[in-house]
Amino acid sequence: MQGAMRNVGVAMLTLLLSSACTMVQAGSTCSGASCVSRGQLIEQRTSLRLSARDFTKLLSTSATGQQLLQIAGTPRCDIEIKYFRYRTTGGAGEPTVSSAALMVPGGGASCTGPHPLMLYAHGTTTYRNYNIADITQTDPANGDGAGEGIAVAAIYAAQGYIVVASNYAGYSGSPLPYHPYLNGDQQSADVIDSLHAARLVMTLPGHGSRTRENGKLFVTGYSQGGYVALATHRALQAAGIQVTASAPGSGPYALAAMADAMVQGEVDLGSTIFTVLVTTSYQHAYGNLYRQPGDFYEAAYAPGIENLLPSVVPTDTLFAKGKLPATQLFNSQPPAPQFASLTPPSAPPLVPAELTPLFASGFGTSNLVRNAYRLSMLEDQVVNPDGAYPAPTTAMAPAANPAQPLRQAFKRNDLRNWVPRAPVLLCGGHLDPMVFFFNAEIEQVYWKNAHVAQGLTSVLDVDSAPGANDPFAALKTGFAQAKAAVAAHAVQAGATDNGLSAVLQAYHPDIVAPFCMVAARGFFDNF
């Protein structure tokens, strides 16, 4: 009965929005009786309610949860998680639907509200049914939303933050047949649309004081979500919406520099997956990367690749069936003699020496990207170099006039084109083999050269020694212990490299992520 009444309430709200959609958001995609408004709420349902005590018990049942308890502290608030769907647009501006989670704290006197509201953006996933609202159902083969969702709930919602976390277009409950991966304009708009829809959910009967906002708006996210978070801060600022502070983690903010580094042979872990996602995204958005997939991809992979990711098929299965190479992005034969030293590079700039041995695995004879396409990007880099990579310039800006279509797309989505007016903390670890730490360093230097207010932006390397009066000293000590534990476990299992390979495999998704999330909360608690 309660569910039926809730659905009737949403239907009535949707009807009202359909007749007066401009009241929801100024970004309406049409007008009049046929109006489809961005941020319009389509449906909502409660996914989970947990008391602080029961949430603590849930966390204590797994090693990951126990680590979260140690890092984030014991939950002090009850949580209610709602799943909702809302209208937004895809990478080409086409109307579509996205879904999101709304996590609401409640319980004792300190959790009754009003609360700060946080926008959270999640990391890269290949699983089409990814749902960050579902924190109790885990499918390790597919990597659903449980792992990141439970961390968001533990670190933020259970500590008093209202959290809105989009699943993004192309994932759970979205009919879009692709995901607009690292499309800064689309992804930030999608997140803002989720905010509008979440606020509609919070006006429905039964929420009371638990969903009252205190006027503070924070933005954070990790990996892909770090990029999305910073793009969202930029979009909110441009729209005149006050951001209290943002704290992106390990994102490819200097996207054009990151792409140039990869093409020059600094092939990051996961590069074959990232390449398919971003190329599919930009081809849908701009339509000019290639005339047919075989212009970019080798013939063994081109058939069907535009519909390959995201998928319900685990990536290990895709690798086993030959749909994708696991690591070999480029051919081991140089695309031209002058680029032999980059195939792979022996002394790449801007990255720690510990990462250099990894790059060789990005080359082979079962490569994903055609040598001719790599050559076109390398030649354009020579003529139109990035301002930060490989040789830093004073401005540190992207290339002024790249001529190659994919490099143009990366520049278009690079975040070196604005200056924040609210505090920003960029968090990461300097040994990151998936999203190189130089992204944060380059973005920070760009902002300083663009005359950002002194002290407004900062960079945190959780994998560094604590300094005098360091507010993150305890966090850095905890990180060092977690990193050492991974290495020690690998050595006990027979590793002969002091556990370095195991550390690098776990570094980005498992070791750095929770510490940057806790750092973001500590940063936000200052406001």
PEMOPE-V483570 format. One record per residue. PHI is phi in whole degrees, 0 to 359 (999 if undefined). OMEGA is omega in whole degrees, -180 to 180 (NA if undefined). Layout:
phi: <PHI PHI>
omega: <OMEGA OMEGA>
This chain:
phi: <999 298 296 297 297 297 295 297 298 295 298 296 295 297 298 297 294 295 270 214 292 292 284 279 197 289 274 294 272 200 214 80 295 268 300 243 267 294 82 289 284 257 203 207 207 281 268 196 233 221 287 302 294 292 294 300 298 299 296 286 274 224 296 296 296 296 296 298 300 291 279 267 95 290 306 251 240 293 228 236 246 244 256 217 241 209 274 208 229 272 293 259 84 284 299 204 229 236 228 201 250 244 250 240 278 194 116 295 303 281 240 277 102 289 236 289 252 237 266 242 245 273 277 298 219 263 275 298 268 307 219 289 285 264 266 249 259 240 239 303 293 258 69 287 284 299 299 287 297 291 292 298 297 287 279 246 297 287 249 108 260 284 243 244 230 288 276 80 297 99 244 321 76 255 277 298 280 216 244 286 298 53 267 301 292 293 292 292 295 300 296 294 299 294 295 299 293 298 293 292 302 289 272 291 302 102 270 59 290 298 256 286 272 261 94 262 235 248 226 209 171 225 65 309 294 295 298 297 299 291 297 291 303 301 292 298 298 297 275 79 264 289 261 289 189 228 215 292 239 49 257 275 295 275 299 293 292 299 294 297 297 296 294 278 107 276 279 282 298 86 297 293 291 300 295 296 298 284 292 299 301 286 294 294 284 244 70 232 288 200 276 212 307 294 287 255 263 297 302 294 245 300 298 77 289 291 248 280 229 288 211 269 272 301 297 300 291 298 296 297 273 76 283 212 280 291 225 279 280 239 283 286 274 303 290 200 305 291 249 297 288 254 229 272 283 262 217 292 280 69 234 296 299 299 272 304 299 291 293 299 290 278 236 172 262 252 288 275 265 293 300 297 287 301 299 297 284 297 295 290 297 297 278 233 288 292 283 240 221 275 246 298 249 296 286 62 270 298 307 293 220 297 257 283 303 290 294 297 294 296 297 301 254 288 261 270 210 202 229 290 249 237 300 226 243 260 249 180 229 290 263 301 268 258 236 299 297 298 301 293 294 295 299 296 294 302 298 298 291 269 68 297 303 301 82 285 239 209 237 243 259 292 262 222 287 298 260 294 54 282 294 254 300 296 295 294 295 297 298 300 292 295 297 295 294 296 296 296 297 295 297 298 275 110 298 252 246 62 83 298 299 296 297 293 295 267 304 291 279 246 265 290 308 295 288 291 294 291 298 298 297 298 297 293 296 280 249>
omega: <180 178 179 179 180 179 177 179 178 180 178 180 179 179 178 -180 -179 -178 -179 -169 -178 177 -178 -177 -179 -176 -178 -178 179 -179 176 -173 -178 -173 171 -172 173 -177 179 -179 180 179 174 177 177 179 -172 168 180 170 178 -180 -179 177 177 178 179 -180 -176 -177 -180 179 179 179 178 176 178 178 -179 -176 -171 -176 -179 177 179 -179 166 177 169 -179 177 173 178 177 -174 -180 176 177 179 -176 178 -180 -179 178 177 -177 172 176 -177 173 170 -180 -173 177 177 177 -173 -175 -178 -176 -175 178 0 -173 167 178 -179 169 179 179 -173 -178 -177 172 176 -173 -174 -178 180 -179 -176 177 -176 -172 -176 -179 -175 175 -174 -178 -177 180 -178 -170 -171 -175 -179 -179 -179 176 178 180 -177 -173 -174 -173 -178 176 171 178 165 -176 171 -175 180 170 -179 175 -179 179 -169 176 -180 179 -178 -173 177 177 -180 -173 178 170 -170 -180 -178 -174 177 177 178 179 179 175 178 177 178 -179 179 179 173 177 -176 177 -179 -178 173 -177 174 -173 -176 -176 175 177 179 177 179 -180 180 180 177 180 -175 178 172 179 174 175 -178 180 -179 176 179 175 179 -178 178 179 179 -180 179 179 -174 172 179 178 174 -179 178 179 169 180 177 -175 177 -167 -180 177 178 180 178 178 179 -180 176 170 178 -173 -176 176 -179 -171 -179 178 -179 -177 179 -179 -175 179 176 180 -175 176 177 -175 -171 172 -174 -179 179 176 177 -175 -179 174 -178 -176 173 -173 -179 -174 -172 -177 176 -172 180 178 -173 -175 -3 -172 172 179 179 -178 178 177 177 177 -176 -179 178 178 179 168 -177 -175 -169 -180 -175 179 180 173 -179 180 175 -175 -176 -179 179 -178 179 -173 -7 179 179 -179 -177 179 169 178 179 -178 -179 -177 -174 180 -179 -171 -180 -179 177 -178 178 -179 176 -172 -178 -172 180 180 -179 180 176 -180 -179 179 179 -180 178 177 180 -177 -176 -174 172 -178 -179 -175 1 -178 -178 175 -178 -176 -178 -178 175 177 -175 -174 177 -178 -178 -171 -179 176 175 180 178 178 -179 -177 175 -177 172 -179 180 179 -178 175 176 -176 179 170 176 -175 176 176 -169 179 -175 -179 -180 175 -171 -176 -179 176 179 -178 179 -180 -180 179 177 -180 180 179 178 172 170 -180 -176 178 -177 -179 -179 -180 178 171 -178 180 179 -179 177 177 178 -179 -177 179 -180 -176 -179 179 -180 177 177 177 -180 179 179 178 179 180 177 180 -179 179 179 179 178 179 175 179 -178 -178 -178 177 -176 -179 179 179 -178 178 -176 -168 -175 -174 -168 -175 -177 -170 -177 -180 175 178 178 177 178 179 178 177 -179 -179 179 -173 NA>
